[in-house]
Amino acid sequence: MSATRKDGARHRAVGHLDIIKCFTWEISSINNYLEELRQVWARTLGISGPQWMILMAISDLDKDDGVPVNVVSKLLHVDPSFITTQSKLLEKKGLLRRKPSPTDARVVRLSLTDKTQKHLASLAEQYKAIREYVFEEFDQDELTAFTEKLATLKNRLEKACIRVALDL
């Protein structure tokens, strides 16, 4: 089935739902497509999608002195033990470095190896082209406003999860 026919069929399937349900399904679909892209890029390094996300978080957050495990875990919304386990595997593959913080030896700081930085640089043009294509409908102000709205929704969903957990 062509992409256009698939898209049309999906729109008919959700067309009868209320707007909040439609929004929820659209976000779910967006997440699935993002996961598919992560998997493609992760395979270029022989790693998993979640490991790719760890490398991307470090790439975005590192300011030359590494990123604490807990900062990466908060950004990815996962337990720090998951980051610790996966970062050890990534270290064995030569994709990142783990070193104790110079101010607190209990804190492990993560940074990308030169090998990983070169690999990411080799993907930069493809990533830029994808990003430009996906976001071509938005100017800077629209994208900023939309991102702020999504952040508000994320924060409210986090609070809703806490409420639901407390009610059970």
Buried (B, 14 or more C-beta within 10 A) or exposed (E): EEEEEEEEEEEEEBEEEEEEEBEEBEEEEEEEEEEEBBEEBBEEBEBBBBBBBBBBBBBEBBEEEBBBBEBBBEBBEBEBEBBBEBBEBBBEBEBBBBEEEEEEEEBBBBBBBEEBBEBBEEEEEEEEEEEEEEEEEEEEEEEEEEEEEEEEEEEEEEEEEEEEEEEE
